[in-house]
Amino acid sequence: MTLPFNDKIIKNRVSIIIFLHALFASGALYLSFMLRFDFTLGPANYPHLFLYSLPVNIIVFLVVSIFFNLYQGIWRYVSIDDLKDIVQASALASLIFLFIIHFSGQFIGYPRSVYVMNFAFFIILNGGTRFAIRLYRESFAPQGENVKNVLIIGAGKAGNEIVRTLKAAKKRDYVPVGFIDRDTSLHQKRIQGLKVFGDIGQIKSVIKKFRVHEVFIAIPEASNKTVQSIMQASKLPDWEVKFKIVPSMLDIMSGKLQINQIRDVSIEDLLSRPNITLDDSHIRKQLAAKTVLITGAGGSIGSEICYQIASYRPARMILLDASEQCGYQVDQELKKRYKDIAIHTIVGNMLDTGFMELLFRTFTPDYIYHAAAYKHVHLMEWNPLACLKNNVLGTAVLASLAERFGVKQFVMISTDKAVNPKGMMGISKRLAERVILERYPSGTLFNIVRFGNVLGSSGSVIPLFQKQIRDGGPVTVTSPDTRRFFMSIPEAVQLVLQASTLNESKAIFMLEMGEPVKIVDLATNLIELSGFKVGEDIEIVFTGMRHGEKMDEVLLCDAEDVVPTKIDKIRIQKRNHHDPDRVEKFIHDLKSNVELGNLKAIYNDITELIPEMTGPSFEELMERMFS
């Protein structure tokens, strides 16, 4: 409810606070005399001493309060730091008051105990009033219609921030009931008035006792295993609990999110390996004040590359995308966040050589991050010519221009589907890898970053699962044994940017991905995160393998070997055999054969360049095209 005189109070807020401080100073001195003389102002001359010294006390306290900013704070958010300021202001004001009374010669016989009590009562009145207002707001704040009891996992800084934020809210939608923490020294203690019940083993009993609706995981560095164990420990057969989590340290450090900006637990939090955060100091040195071109800038990975690169403050960013809508969305968001960077969003096709040459001549990029590609596996089985044109010939055009215009480094995004490829998408990415790696020496460093499935990217299975869950199911999985390597979009982009700082050339970089994840486990976790039960609310249906798909993906083929790099978690692979003449001839022939629709010649060239490919046969290729 808004009070009718609320605006007047806000307008005259400082005047009202000064008046209240004058009352505190008057009250402190009055109570000091009353306590000193058994609830009177004292015999004989003492009432006169009180009246004559009162204006002095008020003026001194009002002036000193200015220097300690006591008129600026918002009382409902008062903290220990504010109390420290009140104590310091009271101490200094009391000393100045004592000095004036004692050395002025006008207050002979002034009771010395009044100085001490005056100091104490000013703290009690000033600080007590503020904390009383905070206590009232936290205890009697209006509640929302659906108030939820919340259990906080983690009694550290993040947990305390969350509790403070919840208590200070104008409307109480969440009521914290206590903490769970692995630190045994905190068990059974109270923090901000809330009990630390114990470790993870106590979660179920606390949920039952307090009817907890949501669990907030307040551990920014929580590993995926930790999140999974907390969720498992919170499961009750007859009670639904939702989960939220504080942002990761990567998001907090990058400035994207604050520690108290809690969000729903996502599938990225449940990967079977710890999230990987890499040191970014070298990236900052490399990209600061440079011109950077990102292709596919409106895509899921390309846009994240844009956001992360922008945080390192390049001088200029060129965002190239074939989609007007996708490019526009990234353009608007970047320009809102980074007003000091020149951002140019270009809509165009990499295969348009005249347009691309004009773009390079206009901007002359220092670094290129090539994320543009067609990547839907089964869709590319139906459209092999479009796949080869975009993914292979488009990459060749871009690489050639990078050499001509003296680009320092060119980094291409690739995929584990390029290893022993079975479908057209994987084949096209393997050919693009060879286009990048097998080139004549030049001043440009060419490298590739290869990773597994990226959670939430446009070609990932996650958006499909989420749509199926929203539609009420079923969730379709190819096989109970299908496994994939997974990483989050921010991790994938960190790998891309870190790899570009290693000053290698003609290398493939990979992140240590840990163990692959079963797709059926991923589907199960997503269903449960959405608040449903597998088999009861939503079914999982196995559909069988589709064209171009493999049961398991690998990051290396038999002819490849890897070695560690100086950056932990990043490995590098180099091939000794390069044949730039053969690759150049293949690109020349591919252009004409694509225009002529000569699929047989294209297929023969592909099998020669990629002898390790495991499908499709030429007959299968023809059968699937346009199907």
N, C-alpha and C positions, 0 to 999 in steps of 0.2 A: 504493500500500500504506500502511495506517495503522499506525504503530508502537504497540505495546501501552502504552508509557509516554508517548504523545503528549499525553494530557489533563493529566498531571502537569507536563509541561514548560510547557504553556500556562498552567496555574494559577500556576506559580512563575516565570513568564517574567521579570518585573522583577528578582527576586532573582538569577536566573542571569545576567542582563545586568550587574548591578552587580558580581557576582563576576568576570565576564570583564573588566570595566573595571579592577578591582583587579589582575588578572593583567597587563593591558596596561601599567599604570603600573609594576608591579614589573619586567616584562620590559624596558620602555623604559630604566629606570635601570640594570638589570643589564647590558644590552647596551652602554649608554653607557660604563660602567666597563670592561667587557671590551675594547671597541674602543680606549679611551683607554690602557689598560695592556697592550696586545698579548695579549689573551685571558686576562688574569688580573685579579683585583680590585685589583691594585697592591701595592707594597711597604709595609712599616712600618704606619702608622696608617690607610692608605686603606681596607682592608676594614672597619674600624670606622666610618669616615665613611659608607661605603655602607650598612651595617646600621642606623645611627642615623638616616640621612636617608630610608631606604626608607618607614617609616610616614608621614612627612611628605608624601612624593611621592604615596603612595596616597590619603591623605585629601584633599589639595589637588585632585587630578585627579577624585576621586569627587564632591566638592562642586561644583566648577566644571561638571562634566558635567550636573548637575541643571539649571543655568540655561540650558544650550544644548539641553535636551530630548534628550540623547543616549540616554536610556533608553526613549524612546517610539517611535522609528522601527521600521519593519519591514525587517529587513536584506535580504531578498530583493528589495526595491524600492528599494535605496539609489541615490541620485542625486548629481549634482554639488552640489546644494544641501546635501545631508547632509555631503558632504566639506568644504564651506565651514564648516559648523558645527563639524566636528571640528578643523579648522585653527584656528578662532577660540578654541575651548575649550582646545586645546593651548597656544596662544600665551599666553592669560591665565593658565592653570595654571602654565606655565613661569616667567612673570614673578613670580607669587606665590611659587613655590618658591624662585626666586633671591633674592627679598627676604627670606624667612624664613631661608634658609641664611646669607646674607651678613650680615644685621644682628642675628642672634640671638647671635653671638659664641661659639656652641657648635661651629662647624664650621670651625675655622681650617685654612687650606691646602686648602680644597675645590677640586677642579680645575674651572676655568672652562669648559673645552670640554664638560664633562658637561651643562651647562645647554642648550646648543645641540643636542647629540645626543639628549638626553632629549626635547626638543620634537619632533625629527624622528622618533624611533623610536615615540613615542606615536601620531603621525599614521599611520605605516606599519602598526603593529600594529592600531590601531583601524579605520582606513579600509580597510586591506588585507584584514582578515578579512571585513568586510562585503561588499566587492566580490568577494572570492573566493566567498562564498556565492551572490551573485547570478550570477556567471559559471557556477558549477556548475549552478545550477538552470536557467539558460538553455541550457547546453550539454548537460546530461544529464537534462533533464526527461523523464518518460515520454511516449512518442509514442502518438497514437491509431492505430487500425488502418489508417485511410485518410489518411495524412499527405499534404498537398497543398503543392506549391511555389507560392509567390505572388510576383508582380511588382507593385511599388507604383508607380503613376503619380502623380508629385508628391512632391518631396523637401522640401516645406515643413513647416509646423507639423502639419498633418493627417497627412501621411505619417509623420512622426517619432512622433506619438502612436500610430498604428496599429502601427508596428514595436515600440515600447515595450510595448504591450499584448500583442502576439503573443509577444514574448520572455518576458514575465512570467507567461504562462499556466501553470497547474499541469500541464496536459496539452497537448502540442504537436500540434494538428491542422493548423496552417499553419506553413510554414517560409519566411520572406521571403528571396528570393534577391538582391534589389537594387532600385534605383530607376530610373525614367525621368523626366527633367525637362527643360523647354525652356530653363532657365537654363544657358547655356554655361559660366558660371564654375564650375558644380558638376560638370561632366562629368569623369569619371575620378577624382573625389574619393571619399572614403569617409565615410559618415555612420552612426554607431552600428555601425561595422564592415562596412557594406554598400556596395557600389560603386554610383555613379551612372553607368549605362552610356552615357547620351547622351539624344538627343531621341526623338520618336515614331518616327522612321525606324529606330531600333534594336530596336523591339519584337519583330518577327518573329525576328530572329537570337537574341535573348535567350530567347524562348519555346522555340525549337528547341534551344539549347545546354543550358538548365537544365530542359527538359521542364516548363514552367510549366503548372499546372492552372487557376489563377484569376488574374485581373488585378483589383487593387484600385485604383479611381480615387479618389485622395485629394486632390481639388480641390473644396472646398465651393462655389466660385463658378463651377464648370465650366458653360459654355453647352451647349445641346443639340447644337450642331455639333461642339463639342470631344468630347463623349461619342461621337457617331457616328464621328468620325474615328479615335478610339482603337480603337473596336470594329472598324472596317474594317481598320486597320493591324495588328490582332491575328489576323486570319483566316488560317488555314492549311488546306490541303485535307485533310490527313491527321491533324489534331490538334484536338480540341475544347477550347475555353477558355471558362470561365464568367467573368462580370463582376460585381463588386460596387462600390458607390460610397458615399462618406461622405454624411451628410445635407446637405441644402441649407442655405444661410445662414439662410433663413427659419425652418427647423426648429430650427437651433442657437440663433438669437436669441430665439425664442419659448420656449425651454427644454424643448421636447418631446423633443429628442434631444441627446446629447453628440457631440462631433466624432469620437470613436473608435467610435461605434455604427454600424458599416458595414452596409449592406443590399444586396440584389440590385438590379441596374440594372432599372428599370421602364420602361414605355412612356412615362411622363411625361418621362423623361430624354432621349427621342429625338424630341420635338417639333421641327419644323423651324425654330423661332424660339427665342431665348433665353428662359429662365424670367423672369418679371417679378416683382420684389419691390418693394413700394410702402412709402412712409414711413407709419408707423402712429401717430405722436405725436398727431395730431388725433383719431384714433379713441379713443385712451386718454382724452383730455380729455372727449370727448363722452359716453362710456358709463360712466365711473367713477361708482359710487354711484347709478346709475339703475335703473329697472325696465324690463326688455326682454322682449317677447313674440316668440317664434319659432314660426311655424306650419310644419307638416311637419317638426318637430324630429327625428323619427326617421329621416328620409330621408338619402340620401348627402350632399346639399348642406345640408339643414337641420341635420344633426348637426355638420358642419364649421363652420357658422355658430355653433352653440352652443359648440363648443370654442374657437373664436377669440374670441368675445365674452367668454367666461368668463375668458380670459387678461387682459382689460382691467378685471377686477374690478367688474362692476356690483353693485348692492346685492341685486337680485332678478332671477331669470330664470324666465319661465313658458314651459314647453315643451309646445306643443299638437300632438297627433298623433292620427289616427284609429286607428292601430295600437297595440295594447297592448304587443306584443312589442318593436317598434322603439323606442317611447318608453321602455320599461323599460331597454333596453340603454344608451341615452344617459344616462338618469337615474343609473344605477349608476356609470358611468364618470366623470361630472361630479362626483358627490358624493364619489367617492374622491379625485379630483384637487383639488377646490376646496371645502374644508370651511368656508370663511369666507363663501360665497355662499348665500343662500336660494334653493333650487332647487325649483320646483313643477312636477311633470310631470302634465299634464292629458290624459286620454283623452276625445275628443269630436269632434263633427262641426261644422264651421263653419256649416252650413246650419240648425242647431238654434238659432234666434234667441234663445229664452228662456235656454238654457244659455250662449250667448255673452255675452248681456247680464249675466248673473250673474257670469261670469268677469271682465268689464271692471269691473263695480261692485266686485268684491272686490279686484282688484289694480291697476287704473288704470295701464296701462303708459305709459312715456314714449316708447318707440320700438317699432315693429313691423317685423319682417323676415318677409315673407310668401313662404315657399318651398313651401307645400302646393299640389300640383297633380297631376293625372293627366298623364303625359307619354310613355307608350309609343305611338308614332305609329300603327302598324298596329292595335293593340288598340283605340284610340279610334275608328278607322274603323268598327269593329263595334258600338261603344257610344256613339253621338253624344249621346244625351240625358244619360247619366251624365257625359260629358265636359263638356257645357255647364253642368250643374247645379254640379258641383264647381269647375271652373275659373273660371266667369263669375259665377254667382249666389253662390258662396261668397266670392269676392273682393268682391262688392258688399256683402254683409252685414258683412264685416270692415271695409271702408272707411267705411261708414256709422257703425259703432260707434266707429271711431277719431275721427271728427269730433265725435260726441256727447260723448265722454269726454275730449276735449282732448289727444289724443296729439300729441306734438311732430312726429314724422316717421314716415311709412309708406313702406317700400321694398318693391317687389314684384320677384320674380325672373321674368324673361321669357326668351325664346329667339329665335334667328334664324329659327325656323320660323314666327314670327308675321309675318315680312316676306313679302308676296305669298303668303299661305298657300295650300297645296294640299290639306292634310288637315285633319281635324276638330281634332286637337290644336293645330295652328298657328292655326286659325281661333279656337278658344276662347281662346288666349293673346292674340291680337290684340284680341278683344273685351274681355278683362280689362284690357289696356292702355288701351283707350278708357274703361273704367269708372274707372280710376285717374286718367287725365290730364284727362278732361273732366268736372270737377266744379265746383260753385259755390264761390266763395271761402270759406275757413274758416281756422282757426288751425293746421291740420295741413298740413305739407309732404308732398305726394305725389310720389313718384318711382319710376322703373322702371330696373332694370339688365337689359340685354339682352346675352346672350353666346351663343357657339356651343356645340358639343358639349363636355360636361365628361367628361374621361377617368375611367372607373371609376364614374360615377354610375349609378344603377339603370336609367336609360333609355338608357345609352350602349351602343354596340356592343361595347365592350371585354369586359364580363363574358361576353357570348355567345361571342366569339372564344376566350376563355380556357377556357370549358366545352368547346367543340368541340375544342380542342387536347388537353385532358385526356382526352377520349373517343377520341382517336386520329385526329380529322379526319373528313370534310374541313371546312375553314373556308369558310363561305359569304359571298361578297361580291356585292352587287347588280350592279355593273358595274365594268369596269377603269377607267372615267373618273369615277366618283363621287368627289367631293371635299367635305371639310367643314373648318370652322374648329374647332380644338381648344384646350382649356386644361385645366389640372389643377384639381382640386377646391379646393385651398388658394388658387390664383390667383383662381378665380371668386369665392370668399368675400372675399378681400382687395378685389376690385373692388366688391363689394356694400357692404362697410364703409367703404371710402374714399369712394364716391359719396355716402354719407349724411352726410359731413362738409362738403359743399360748399354747404349751405344754399340749394339751388335748389328750385324747385317745378314740378311738371308737366313734368318733363324725362325724357328717356331717356338713360341713360349706357351707354357701350360702351368696351370695352378694345381698344386697337390689337392686332389679332389676327395681323398678319403675313399670310403666304400660306397658303391652305387646303392641307390635306394629303390626298393620295389615300388612299382607304380600303384599296386593295390594298397600298399601301406599309406602312400600319399593320399589316395582317394579316401581311405578310412579316416585319416587325420583331418582332412578338409570337411568331411561330413560332420565329424564330432565338433570341430571348431565352429561350425555353423549352428550348433545347438541341436543336432539330430542324432539319432541312433541308427547304426548300420543294421539293415535287416528288418528293423521295425518301422522307421520313418522313411528311409531311403535305401533302395536296393543297389548293389553293385552287380553289373552284368558283364560277363566276359564275351567279347565279340570276335576274337581271333585276330591274327596279324593282318594288317593291310599292306597293299603294295608299297614297296620301298622301305618298309620298317624292318628292324632287326630286334631279336630278343634281347641282346645285350649290346651296349656301345662300348668302344674302347677309345683311348686317346692316342694310341700309337699303333702303327702297322708293324709288321715283322721286320721291315728294313730300317726302321727308325730306332734310335736309342737316345736317351736323355741324360743330362748331367745337371747337378745343382747350379744355381747362380749365386751371386753375392747377396741377393735378396731372399730371405727365408720364404719358403712355400712356393717359390717360382722356379720352374725347371726349364731348361733350354734344350732344343734338339736341332742339330744341323746335319744336312745330308751332303756327302762328299761329291756325289754324282750330279752334275748340272749340265743341261744341254740347251742353252739359250737359242741355238739355231733351230732345233726341232720345235721348241715352243713357239718361236716367232713364225715359223712356217704353219704350225697348227692354227694360230690366230688368223693368219692370212687366209687359209683355206676355210676356216670356220665362218668367216664373214660371208664369203661367196656361197658356201653350201647352205647357210641359214637363209640367205636371200632366195636361193633356188629351191629350198625345201628338200635338199638332198640328204635325207636322214641316213641312208645306208653308208655314204661316205663319212658322215659325221660319226656314226657309230664305230666304223672301222678305225678312225683316228683316235677315238676315245679309248678303245680297247688296247691300242698300241701305247698310248701315254699312261694309262692306268691299268696295268696288267693285274693288279691286286683286286680290282672291282669284283664284287660277288653277284652282280645283277644290275639291271634286267637283261635278258637276251634281246636280240633285235626284234624277234617276233613278239615278245612281251611288250617292248617299247611301242611298236606299231599298234598293238591291240589296245593299249591303255590310252594312247593319244586321243584327245578330244572325247574320251568316254564319259 
